[in-house]
Amino acid sequence: MPRTFFAIEVVRQVEATVEIIVEAADEDTAQAAALAHLKARGNEYEWLNPKSEFIVWRKRPVDTPPIVDVTA
């Protein structure tokens, strides 16, 4: 099966976003993995005004990236 990658853009508020590159079988699995990753390691990212809830803003398939943050 070919490897598929998704960019999951997560917001704490509209002005504070971060993009996580996820290798997963589908968008829903990628979304779940990105949220779990941020819950575990979200303090490693810089956010404008940190809050504890995460909202998936956008998710989209991407070509093979140079760095993968999470594999699900």
Secondary structure, 3 states (H helix, E strand, C coil): CCCCEEEEEEEEECCEEEEEEEECCCHHHHHHHHHHHHHHHHHHCCCCCCCCCCEEEEEEEECCCCCCCEEC
